[in-house]
Amino acid sequence: MATGRGYLGFCGMKEQAAHRTALAASDKVPFVSEGITEDIARIESDWLDGKSGRRGDEAGPISVTGPIEMVMMHDELDAGEFVGVGLPIAAAMGTATYSAGEGVNQITLAESPAESLTVAFEKTVSVHEIVGTQFKGFVITGATGGDFRCTLDCVSYDYDMTPANTSGDLSSLPTVIPPRWLFGDVQFRMATDFSDILAAGDLVSISSFTLNYGAGMSDPEWATPLNSVSDPYGTDANRSMKSERNDFRDITVEITVPRYTANTWKTAHQADSPIQAWMQISASGTRRAWMYFPYMKITNIGQPIAGPGFIVETITLKCFRGEVYNAGAGNTVQVFTDTSTLITQEFAIETDNDRSAAIIT
């Protein structure tokens, strides 16, 4: 009998054509942990019949939720399949456009994200398959001396123990090891000047970075079935409806400046000044990623004296739509590497790697 061991695990993912139909994995995702659970509600029997002991209960609505933590890597192709994080990041944000001239994917925030993924985990004893996985958001973090990690907040349709993916399917995914997003490969630029695009003179030294993306997607919810699937509704009253956006996005950035040397950001906070920022993570000339933040404001800043050492500056910024900057005039300077496509939403991610088409359709 096999014993489940984490180090023997694999994670495979695939974009689904239909929310409730699993597909064989095409992308190997470099995960480090997962906590997706299937919660089956219990419907208690409360009617009275002269006894203190409860009668048997019944199984009720099922919810499938939990996190996946992965290492951020620059996607790499091997024998027609990918290793990397582009697929879940693009699915969580909602839109990916391939710009052939630059060979990059421009990943942007969709107004109504609709992507669903099959997520399959090899757990030694068996494969656990999570069908119809969507993302309520993610958190990307990085700090000096380490790599970047991303924790995805998943909400899914089904937890299938008779999966479309077999152990052989997952073990046959590529074994190539792409370069990671390392904090030592970062350039970070930030400024209150919106007259031109961020340049080398706007470089800011930071020792940690966190992007919090709350997508505003709905929690598991149930309704009586239809006779055929009609998203968000399905044919099973105990399976959750397809998640849809039902709230504003909530996006913040947190950075640490390791040595407090100027009042630039304290002044910007007091003046309620808009801020733009840009980050590049470059492993090589063909393995790069960018994050764009066209319009932010500082919501919290601190330079506390914690003892005799350096005073460290911590800054939290809230992200707003670039298209509404300056009372609706819109962002006119922050663009993708094609030098023409404006960043119109709260943030965007651009990737240059082995992909030669849009990550999601």
N, C-alpha and C positions, 0 to 999 in steps of 0.2 A: 504494500500500500504506500503510495507517494505521500510525502509530507510537504505541506505548503511552505515555501521559503521565498521571501521577498526578492532575494538576489537572482532568483530564477525567472523573475517576472518580465513580461513584455506588455507594452500598450500599443494597440493598433487602432487607427481611426479611419473613417471613410465618410465623405459627404453623401447623404441619402437623397434619393430622388423623391421619396415619400416619407413623411414623418414617422410612420409606424412600421416601416419595412427595413429590416437590417440588411447591410451589404458587407461583403468581404473587405477587410481593411486594405488600404493602399498606402497609408502613411504610418511610419513607426514614430511614436512620440516619446521623447526622452523624459519620462516621468520619474519622480523620486518617491512619491507616496500618493495614495488615494484613500478617500473615505466615503465612497458612494454607498448608500444603504437603501434597502427596500423596506419601507415602513408600511405595515398592513394594519389599518385601524381595526379596533375590536368593537363590535356592537353588542353591548351588554344586554342581558335579559333582566328586566326590572319588575316584571309582574309578580304579584303576591300569590302564594299558594300554600301558606301555612308552614313554611320551612325557612330557616335562616340561611341556609346555603344557597348559593347562586346556581341557577340552571346554566347550561353551556351557552357560550357566546357565539357570535358569527363573525366571519371575516368581512371587513368593510373596504372602504376606498384605499387605494394603494398609491403611495408617493415614493418617488425615486429621486433622491437628492444627495448632494455632498460635494466635497472638493477634490480636485486633482492638482497636485503640485508638479511642475515640470521645470527643467533646466532650459533656459532660452538658448537656442542654437540657430545658426544660419543654415537654412534648408539645403540638403544635399541629395542629389539624384543618383540612384544606382539601379540598373536593370528596370527602369520604368517606374520605380517606386521611390518615395521620399523618406528621409529621416529629418525631423525638425518640428518646429512649432507653428509654422505658417498657417496650417489648416485650422486648428482651434482658435487662433487669434483672429483670423479672418472671419470665421463663423460667429465669434462673439461680437465683432464689430459690425458685420453685416454686409460689407461690400468690398470687392477687390477688383481693381482694374489693371490690366497689364499694359505697360507703356513700352512698346517694342524698341523704340529709339534708344532708350536708356537700359532696357532689359530689367525693369523693376516692376514690382507689384505695389500699387498705391492702395493701401487699405484704409477705408474710411467708414464713418458711422452711418449706418442705414437708418432711415426714419422708422421703418418697421422691419426689424430683423426677422428672418424666416428660416434660416438655415438649421438643419438637423443633422446630427452626426451619429453614426454607429461608433461606439467606444468599446473595445474588447480588451480584457485583461487576462493574461496567462497567470493562473494562480497555482500551478503545479498539479494540484488535484484535478482541476478542470478549468475551462475557460468561462469567465463570467462576462456576459455581453450586455451592455447598456444601450438600449435602442431609443432613437428619437431624442438624443441629448442636445439640449440648448444651454445657453450660458446667461446667468443673471449678472455677469460681469467678471472682472478679474483684477488681481493686484500684481503689478510687476515691481520687483524690488532689486536693488543692487547696492553694493557698498565696497569701499576700498579693500583690496586684497581678496576679492571673491568674484563670482559670476552673478548673472542676473537669473532670478527665479520668477516664475509666474504661477499664481494659484487661481485656478478657474472655479467659479461657483456654478455647479451643474444642476439642472432640473431636467428630468428625463421621463420618457413615456413608459418604458418597460425594463425590467431586470430579468434577462432571459438566461436560463440555465441549460437550454437546448439550442445553443447558438449557431448562427450562420458561419462564424469563424471557428476553426479548429486550432488545436495546438500547432499542427503543421503549418496552417496559414500564418500564424503569428511568428513562429520560429523562422519562417522563410522570408520575413521582411528583411530589408538590407541591414548589413552589419557595419557599414561605413560609420565613421565617427566625425560628424561635422564640427567645425570650430564653434566654441561657445561665445556667447555675448559676455565678454570679460569687462569688469569695471576699468581695468587698465587700458582698454581700447576706446574709452569714452572721451569725446569733446562735448562740453555743455556751454551753451550760449544763452544769455538772458539780458534783456534791456527794457527800459521804459520808452525808448526811442522807436516810434512807428513810422519814421520817414523813409526808412530803407530796410532791406533784408538784413538779418543778423549776420555779422561778419566776425573776423578773427579778433577784432578789438572788443567784442562783446563776450569773450570767453570768461566764464566764472569757474573758479575751482570749488568743487564740491566733494564730499567724502561719502555721501549716501543719497539715494534717490528712490522715491516710491511714487508710482502712479496707481491711483485708486479709481477704477471704472465701475460705477454702478449703472447697469443698463436699463433699469426701470422695468424689467420683465416680470410677469405675473408668477406667483407661487402656484403650486399644484392646486387644481380646482376640478370639480367633477360635475357631471350633468347626466341626465338620462340619455340613452343611446339613440342614434338615428339608424335607419336601415342600411346606410352606406356612409363612409367617411365623408365629412364635409368640414374641413378645418375651420375653427379649432375643435369641432365636435368629432367624436368617434363612434364606435359601435359597442363599446363596453362601458357601462356606468361606473365601474370601479377603477378604470384607468383614467389618469388625469388628461384633461384637455391640453391641446397644444398651447404652450406659453406664448403670450403676446405682450408687447410693450403696453403698460397701463399707467405709467408715471413718467415724470421728467428724468432724463439722465442726470446723474450726480457724479462729477469728476473732479478730483483734486490731485495736486502734486505736492509732495513733501520733499524738501532738500535740506541737507546739512552743509553749512560752510564751516570748515574746521577751525578757522581762526577769524575772529571778528576784528576787521581792520578799517571799516568805513561805515558810514551811516546811510549808504545808498538805498538799501532795502527798507530800513526803518523810515526814511523820508518818504519813500514810495508808498508805504503802508499808511502813513499819516495823511498823505496827499490824495489817497484813493486813486493812485496812478495805475493805468492799464499796463500790462507787461506781456511781452512775447518771449517765447523760449524755444530752443532747438537742441536736440541731442543727436549725436552720431556715434554709433558703435561699429568700429571698423577693424575686422580681423585681417583683411587684405583688400586689394582693389576690386575683387569680385565677390567678397563676402562682407556686406555692409548692411546696416539698418539705420533708419532715422526715425525720430519721434518729433512731431511738430505740435506746438501749442501757440496758436495765433493770438489768443486774447485771455489773459488771466488777471486776477487781482489777489493781492496778499490778504488773507483772512486772519493770519496769526503769525507773529514773529517774536522770537525771544533771544536774548543775549544774557542768560543768567550767569551769575558768578557762582560756580559750583564748588569752588575751592581755590587753591593757589595756582592751578594750571591755566592753560589757555581758555579764554572765553569762546564758547562755541555758539554759532548763530544757527538757529533752526527756523525754517520758513515753510508755511503752508499756504498754497495758492489754490484758488478755485478757478476752474476752467469754464469759459463761456464760448458761445458760437462765434467763430471768426467773422461770419457774415453780418453780425450785428454790432461789430466794433464801431465806435465813434458814432453812436446814435443812428446806426443803420447804413452808414457809408460803406462799412465792410472792410475786411482785411484786404489791403492792396499790395502787400509786399511779401508775405510769407507764402512760398510756393514749393511744390515738389521739385525733384531734380530735373524735370523737363523744363524748368524755369518759366512755366506759364500757367500751370494748374494751381489755382489758389486753394488754400486750406480754409474751408468754409465752416467746419464744425469745431467742436471743442478740442479735438486732437486728431491726429492721423499718424499712421505708421507706414513707412516705406521700406521695402526689402529688396536687396540686390543679392541674388544667389543663383542656384541652379535652375530655378523655375523659369520656364519660357512661355507661360500662359497664365491667365488669371487663376488664383488659388481656388476660388469657388465660382460657381456658375450662377 
